[in-house]
Amino acid sequence: MKNNGKPNGIEEYLESRADEINKIIYESLTMVSSNRSIEKLLGRSGYKYDQETIKKGILEPSIYLFNAGGKRWRPVMLLLMVEAFGKDPKEYMEFSLIPEVIHNGTLVHDDIEDNSPMRRNQPAVHVKYGVDVATNLGDFMYFFPLAALTDSPKLSKEEKNQILSIFVKEMTRLSIGQATDITWHKHMVDPRSISEENYLQMVFDKTGVLARMASKIGAVLGGADEETVEEMGRFGAAIGVAFQIQDDLLNITENSVSVSKGGIGEDITEGKRTIMVINSIKKGNKKDSDRLIEILDMHTPDQKLIREAIAIIDKTNSKEYAKDVAEKIVKDAWAAVDKKIPQSAAKDRLKQLAEFLIQRSV
């Protein structure tokens, strides 16, 4: 299945599906002509939209963010779930927007809350357009893709209610995960009290839920029963957690192309309590642990101090430890659903996708 450490063909497959997903995103982020446009999805109110205002306040900053890139792996996961359970994913393409647009909304809010100046090698939305525009845009992205669901004639009332229930629960979890992350890196609690289990729960809530949402919605659309939907959700969440561990690892890895928000070790500047930090504090000597906490609490952009913190993390082999944890999470997650998903090309690709997300260098 693997070639040079990467699953065969999965990157090319992601790129090909991303083109389709981008087309739907851009069709939705228009005011006219498209059947998926904002105006047609939301309907007319009896008055008149100021199209130029909506263009400047929502459409342009949205397209600016989406044009910057992204793998679109969450909507691809949703569509693969649809296909794995026997339905034609082309019939459900518009629903792939749900996890992707929401994900980008979280990025906008994250960058404001973390005061991050860069996103995907360009100024963050709040830097380019202002905090007020960006905050409102993030809110818009949380809810707009649901319009395609509620108005769809393709789904039964029961299916719509099931997906809406998934949305409400996972979005609540997302807010809890973000609150936990913020509380930690603002050192509002004793960093020595944060356990690895606490970290995994935070990541489950903050990052895992969007992959969980994508998997569950895909399974619902594919016609899976309620128990199977929950099992697919657990699989998706586990992949999301492993993805975040890899993201945290790449952030403090030299020569990693994924360091695109603001340079190597921006997580150190933000004071993030990652699995590597937690492991290093637990296993390192008191002097090193105290120094690591001190640097994290400085929120320093100084590369010399950032590299000192990374060197402390390296003393405890915490990068290797994090890699092992991510690989085990993916392995266990796949073992739990392997026999639940019918054999197909879509099933093979789901496994390849899960493996790719922890082997990537970007």
C-alpha positions, 0 to 999 in steps of 0.5 A: 500500500505504501511507496516511499512512506506515502500511500499510493495515489492518495495525494493525487486523489485528494487533489482531483476531488479538491477541484470538484469541492472548490467548484461547489464552494465558489459557486456558493460564494456568489450572489448571482447566476449559480443555483447554489449562490447565497441569495438562492440558498437563503431566499429573498426577504422582500427587500433588496440585498446590497450586493457590493457590501456582501461582496466586500464583507463576506465573499471576497474575504471568504474566497481570499481564504479558500484560494490560499489552499487546503487539502479538503480532506474532510469533505473527501472523507465525507464523500468516501463514507457516502461511497463506502456505504453504497451511494453515489457521492456525486449526488451528495457533493453539496453536503461536502461543504459542511465540514470544509466551510466550518473548518475554515471558519474555525481557522479564522476564529483561531487566528484572531484568538491566537493573534496569528499574523499568517495563515497558509503563507499569507496574511490572516483574514483578520490582518487583511480585512480587520478583526470585525470582518473576520469575526463575522465571517467565521460566524457566517462560515459556521452556519451558511453550509447548513442552508444546503442541507435544510433546503435539500429535496434529496433527504428525508426529514429524518435524515435532515434532523439526524444531521442537524443533531450531529451538527449541534453536538459537534459544534458544542464540543468544538467550542469546549475544545477551543476554550480548553486550548485558550485556557491552557496557553493563557496559563490560567491553570497549572501546566503540570496538572495537564495530562496526556488524556486531557490533551487528547480530549482537548484535541478530540473536541477542537479538531477531531469533531470536524472529522467526526462530523464529516464521517457521521454525515457521510455515513448518514447520507450513505444509508448506514444505521445509527450504530454504524454512524456512531462507529464511523464518527469514532473513526473520524474523530480518531483520525482528526486527533492523529492529524492534529498531533502530526500538525503539532509535530510539524510546527516544531520540526525544522524544514517542515513545509507545514510551518506556514502560519508564522515560522517554526515553533509558532506553537511555542510563541502561542504557549500551546500545551501539545502532547510533546510539551506535556510529555517533556514536562512529565519526563524531563528534569525539573530544571528543563521542565521549569524552563520550558514552561517559562518560555511557553508563558513568555509567548515570545517570537524570539527564535533563539528562545523558541529553539531552546524550547524545542531542544528541551522537548528533543531531550525527552524524545517527545517528537518520536513519542508523539509520532508513535501515539499518532500511528497507534491511534490510526492503527487502532481506529482502523481495526475498529471499523475494518469489518464494519465497512464493506470492501470497496475502492472507497474503503481502501481510500479511507485507509490510505487517507488515514495513513497519509494524514500522519505521514505528510510533511505539510 
